[in-house]
Each structure stands twice: as C-alpha cells, then as structure tokens.
Amino acid sequence: MEYIIEPQKNIPVAAETEVLVVGGGPSGFGAALTSARMGRRTMLIEQYGAVGGVATTGIMSHWTGRQGGGLFEEFLFKAGDCECPEVINPEKLKILMLNMLIEAGVTVQLYTWMSDVIKEGNRITGVITESKSGREAIRCKVLIDSTGDGDAAAKAGAPFEKGRSADGGMQPMTIMFKLAGVDMDRAMFFWGFEDTVQLPEGDLQTLSRKELPAPAGHVLLYPSSLPGVVTVNMTNSINADGTNIRDINRAELECRNQMGKIVAFLRHYVPGYEACYICDSSNAVGVRETRRFLAEYQLNEEDIAEARVFDDWVVTKSRFFFDLHNVTGSGLDNDGAYRQFKQEHPYTIPKRCLIPREVEGVILNGRNIGGTHKAHSSYRVMPICMNIGQAAGVIAALSMEKKKDARDLDISLVQEALRAQNVEP
Ligand SMILES: Cc1cc2nc3c(=O)[nH]c(=O)nc-3n(C[C@H](O)[C@H](O)[C@H](O)COP(=O)(O)OP(=O)(O)OC[C@H]3O[C@@H](n4cnc5c(N)ncnc54)[C@H](O)[C@@H]3O)c2cc1C
C-alpha cells in the first residue's frame, strides 16, 4: 500500500469534559444521561443529526427482548407510543432522547465524527473529531465507547475479536425500510423467522427463499405506530465487515437493490400488502455485529442460558434468546435459538465485561462489550444496551467522584448507586 505523510499541524482543543460519551445510540444515551444525572460534566458526540442510533436513524421497529428495572423501564414508560409500548416511533424518540439529555445537562454535539483518540501512555485522555468546523480535539477524563463498533477502544489499541470463532463470520447487514398503503385490517405480520403462513402457492418463508434475490430470502414484517405503515426487516447482505468502508458500501448497494423486489414479492403474495409502497428507509445500512473487545470477562452463552447472577453484576433482569441471523444466507443461523429457547430466569452482566484489557480511561458500552459471538446475539438488543449504558454511566461518574480508575472501582459502591436507580438482581 502507498502512504502519504500528513504534515504536522496544531489542532484546537474545542472542549474539555469529565465524561465523554462517543456515539449516541441506546447505550450512549443511557451512559450520558446517567453520568450527567450523577452530577458529572458530560459531553456526547454523535456522527449523525439525531441521537438514538439504530432506534432512530436506523428506523427500528421495536424494542426486543425483556429488560426489567433501571433506565430502560423508566424510558419505555416515557416513550411508549401506542397500545404496544415496545413498538418504536423513531420521530418521537429523536426529540424525546435529545431533550432528556439536554435537560440532564449533557452537552450534545451532533454531526461530529470521532476519527482518533489522544493517549498518554496507555490511557485515553481525549479524542480527535472531524466536523464542519474542521479537525478539533476534545479532552476528557473518562471516555465511554458507545460507537457500537468500538472505534475509540480500537484506536487506543484495546484487543478485540470479530465474528464466530470458526471463520470470523459476522451477522448480516440490513437496511430497514417502511411501507405505507398497507391494509391493516387484513395485513399479516411476521415477528420471527419461524413465523409463516400457508398460501395457495406454498409456504411464505419457503417462497421468499426461492423468489427473493439471495442472500435476501426471509419475511420479517412488524406493525408500526402509524396507520397503514409497516416496518420491513428483509434486506440482507452477508460477508461484510461493518468496520470496512468498502464492505459497508457494497452492503448498502446490495440491500437497496433488494428493496424493490421485496415490495413486488409482498404485493404479490401477502394479504394486505397489494398496494404497499416504500415511504421511508434507514439512511445507513444497519450493522449487527463487529468488534467484541477482550474485556476482563467474556460473557458466554452458558452464562445467559443458565441465567448466572455474577457477584459483580451491573446489568440485571435481561432476557433474550440467541438471535443469530444466518452468517451465510437468509433466515436464522443453525446456532441461533428462538422458539426452542427456554429461559426461566433473567441473566446479569458483570462489570468486568465493560472494562477492556490493556487500555485505561475507556469503558466499553453497548454491543461492543466483552462477550462471545453467540452471547453477543442476545445482549446486542437495544433495551439491554440501554441498561449497559446506565451501568457505564454509573462507573464513569463514580470513577470521577472517587478519583479511581474504572477497573479498580469498588463494586459495592457501583451496585449501591445502581440499586438507587432501580437496578438489582
Ligand atoms: C438491521 C438491524 C435490526 C435490528 N433489530 C432490532 C430490534 O428489532 N430490536 C432491538 O432491540 N434491537 C435490534 N437490533 C440491534 C440493536 O439495534 C443494536 O445492537 C443496538 O442499537 C446497539 O446499541 P449501541 O448503542 O451499542 O449501538 P448503536 O445503536 O449502533 O449506536 C452507535 C452510535 O454511535 C454512532 N457512531 C458510531 N461510530 C461513531 C464515530 N466514530 N464517531 C461518532 N459517532 C459514531 C452511530 O452513529 C450511532 O448513533 C437491530 C440491529 C440492526 C442493525
């Protein structure tokens, strides 16, 4: 590869903060809100023009899984829009989440991309950002990496894994889109890969595998909070790494090209969809899985299936099955568990999963925490990520207050603060 050498230049320090949250998805929102509510000077930067991440800019359909207690329970009460509070109205969330952050005292800076980190030794002390104002620096005492992909921790040199252990294969990418013009009195919905209907022409899921352009080939349709509007989770791009810009571009093009064929298929086969048309789509292809950092502990599938209660729990009352989309095609992966997944008790996530190895001054958050490929397919859902964010916010705020590294913070203090915020096993 050919290289150029960047000339040295002075970069203005645009802001200084105690806690810097990079990324404003469900986990970043939870972290920033909690840190600010605990009285710490908190700033959040986000590349897009809205906070909420996949929940808003990704026009997501619904909060999946179950997350009892803590911030998500409070949030769902505020955000619930219709008879089914789990159904998301992204436009409502864009305003609600932003205003909640501002009211808590968070400095929110949208349209700001974190391109690098500033380090002293192996400690992160700030970031470099790119925006319409050019290249700037922000100094911080603690950084919470809520980028989904773990961009900050990776730039700092924290070790990570990607994909399944056999071949590194990661879950497919998808552009979510919405259909209007659906006859809701007759419309059918398909919440999971195992939901189907027998039509005169055959089984709907089988027909979709035959007729949609591979690797599309499953039917997932969810009601929205708007009349006549349905959210579609059916585009599919495989063998793509969400931290590789060329793969992201290929996935975007592939998914966009599938959309028209999916609409034609639905119009032809599915009752209620005869006159449907696309009225909205996510601005960016949705990435399910990228870096999982090597943390002080890797949450694994047994921990989830057996609902282990860790001594150093920081997230509790989480429930979801192993939602592993097929890494090599459409539908659910053979290793994914859906209907057959029985979980009598909710699981917990320990503080150690949020603490990366080898690098100081950064807390992992959301889908990039330490865990296995299969465990990740469960805790990656947004309600659980929001409460991971709450835990990250508590750890950051207390490490400021006690002047201790997140790694060395007394777990009993963290759990005492979390209990006061309605989080307990
Ligand atoms: C297609 C798809 C369907 C899904 N369906 C569901 C579902 O139905 N229900 C459910 O609960 N979950 C669903 N998920 C999973 C869930 O949405 C994510 O796993 C979850 O949002 C992760 O939360 P997060 O905060 O870690 O990351 P994200 O929501 O991805 O948020 C990360 C944020 O960081 C910002 N960012 C990233 N890098 C940078 C940077 N370098 N500088 C500045 N900002 C940056 C991004 O713009 C984004 O706003 C789905 C995911 C996808 C992709």
The ligand as an SDF file (V2000), in Angstrom:
LIG
                    3D

 53 58  0  0  0  0  0  0  0  0999 V2000
  -30.9220   -4.2220   10.9960 C   0  0  0  0  0  0  0  0  0  0  0  0
  -30.9630   -4.3360   12.4800 C   0  0  0  0  0  0  0  0  0  0  0  0
  -32.1200   -4.7460   13.1090 C   0  0  0  0  0  0  0  0  0  0  0  0
  -32.1930   -4.7970   14.4990 C   0  0  0  0  0  0  0  0  0  0  0  0
  -33.3840   -5.1010   15.1090 N   0  0  0  0  0  0  0  0  0  0  0  0
  -33.5150   -4.8870   16.4380 C   0  0  0  0  0  0  0  0  0  0  0  0
  -34.7980   -4.9270   17.0410 C   0  0  0  0  0  0  0  0  0  0  0  0
  -35.8200   -5.1620   16.3870 O   0  0  0  0  0  0  0  0  0  0  0  0
  -34.8590   -4.6830   18.3770 N   0  0  0  0  0  0  0  0  0  0  0  0
  -33.7580   -4.4160   19.1370 C   0  0  0  0  0  0  0  0  0  0  0  0
  -33.9010   -4.1730   20.3440 O   0  0  0  0  0  0  0  0  0  0  0  0
  -32.5270   -4.3930   18.5840 N   0  0  0  0  0  0  0  0  0  0  0  0
  -32.3920   -4.6010   17.2510 C   0  0  0  0  0  0  0  0  0  0  0  0
  -31.1460   -4.5450   16.6570 N   0  0  0  0  0  0  0  0  0  0  0  0
  -29.9410   -4.4680   17.4890 C   0  0  0  0  0  0  0  0  0  0  0  0
  -29.6970   -3.0730   18.0500 C   0  0  0  0  0  0  0  0  0  0  0  0
  -30.2840   -2.0850   17.2650 O   0  0  0  0  0  0  0  0  0  0  0  0
  -28.2210   -2.7240   18.2360 C   0  0  0  0  0  0  0  0  0  0  0  0
  -27.4500   -3.8340   18.5800 O   0  0  0  0  0  0  0  0  0  0  0  0
  -28.1390   -1.6490   19.3140 C   0  0  0  0  0  0  0  0  0  0  0  0
  -28.7140   -0.4520   18.8080 O   0  0  0  0  0  0  0  0  0  0  0  0
  -26.7380   -1.3930   19.7680 C   0  0  0  0  0  0  0  0  0  0  0  0
  -26.7340   -0.2370   20.5710 O   0  0  0  0  0  0  0  0  0  0  0  0
  -25.4240    0.6400   20.6700 P   0  0  0  0  0  0  0  0  0  0  0  0
  -25.7630    1.8500   21.4430 O   0  0  0  0  0  0  0  0  0  0  0  0
  -24.3090   -0.2340   21.1470 O   0  0  0  0  0  0  0  0  0  0  0  0
  -25.0730    0.9820   19.1480 O   0  0  0  0  0  0  0  0  0  0  0  0
  -25.8510    1.8270   18.0030 P   0  0  0  0  0  0  0  0  0  0  0  0
  -27.3210    1.8220   18.2030 O   0  0  0  0  0  0  0  0  0  0  0  0
  -25.3050    1.2890   16.7350 O   0  0  0  0  0  0  0  0  0  0  0  0
  -25.3170    3.2740   18.2510 O   0  0  0  0  0  0  0  0  0  0  0  0
  -23.9770    3.6620   17.9530 C   0  0  0  0  0  0  0  0  0  0  0  0
  -23.9790    5.1590   17.6860 C   0  0  0  0  0  0  0  0  0  0  0  0
  -22.6390    5.6220   17.5840 O   0  0  0  0  0  0  0  0  0  0  0  0
  -22.5120    6.4700   16.4450 C   0  0  0  0  0  0  0  0  0  0  0  0
  -21.1370    6.3430   15.9800 N   0  0  0  0  0  0  0  0  0  0  0  0
  -20.5200    5.2090   15.5410 C   0  0  0  0  0  0  0  0  0  0  0  0
  -19.2320    5.4600   15.2730 N   0  0  0  0  0  0  0  0  0  0  0  0
  -19.0110    6.7680   15.5460 C   0  0  0  0  0  0  0  0  0  0  0  0
  -17.8660    7.6010   15.4860 C   0  0  0  0  0  0  0  0  0  0  0  0
  -16.6670    7.1290   15.1160 N   0  0  0  0  0  0  0  0  0  0  0  0
  -17.9920    8.9230   15.8270 N   0  0  0  0  0  0  0  0  0  0  0  0
  -19.2130    9.4010   16.2300 C   0  0  0  0  0  0  0  0  0  0  0  0
  -20.3190    8.6460   16.3220 N   0  0  0  0  0  0  0  0  0  0  0  0
  -20.2190    7.3450   15.9950 C   0  0  0  0  0  0  0  0  0  0  0  0
  -23.5350    5.9240   15.4700 C   0  0  0  0  0  0  0  0  0  0  0  0
  -23.9180    6.8960   14.5240 O   0  0  0  0  0  0  0  0  0  0  0  0
  -24.6850    5.5170   16.3920 C   0  0  0  0  0  0  0  0  0  0  0  0
  -25.5870    6.5600   16.6170 O   0  0  0  0  0  0  0  0  0  0  0  0
  -31.0420   -4.4810   15.2680 C   0  0  0  0  0  0  0  0  0  0  0  0
  -29.8620   -4.0790   14.6450 C   0  0  0  0  0  0  0  0  0  0  0  0
  -29.8140   -3.9900   13.2700 C   0  0  0  0  0  0  0  0  0  0  0  0
  -28.5530   -3.4980   12.6090 C   0  0  0  0  0  0  0  0  0  0  0  0
  1  2  1  0
  2  3  1  0
  2 52  2  0
  3  4  2  0
  4  5  1  0
  4 50  1  0
  5  6  2  0
  6  7  1  0
  6 13  1  0
  7  8  2  0
  7  9  1  0
  9 10  1  0
 10 11  2  0
 10 12  1  0
 12 13  2  0
 13 14  1  0
 14 15  1  0
 14 50  1  0
 15 16  1  0
 16 17  1  0
 16 18  1  0
 18 19  1  0
 18 20  1  0
 20 21  1  0
 20 22  1  0
 22 23  1  0
 23 24  1  0
 24 25  2  0
 24 26  1  0
 24 27  1  0
 27 28  1  0
 28 29  2  0
 28 30  1  0
 28 31  1  0
 31 32  1  0
 32 33  1  0
 33 34  1  0
 33 48  1  0
 34 35  1  0
 35 36  1  0
 35 46  1  0
 36 37  1  0
 36 45  1  0
 37 38  2  0
 38 39  1  0
 39 40  1  0
 39 45  2  0
 40 41  1  0
 40 42  2  0
 42 43  1  0
 43 44  2  0
 44 45  1  0
 46 47  1  0
 46 48  1  0
 48 49  1  0
 50 51  2  0
 51 52  1  0
 52 53  1  0
M  END
$$$$
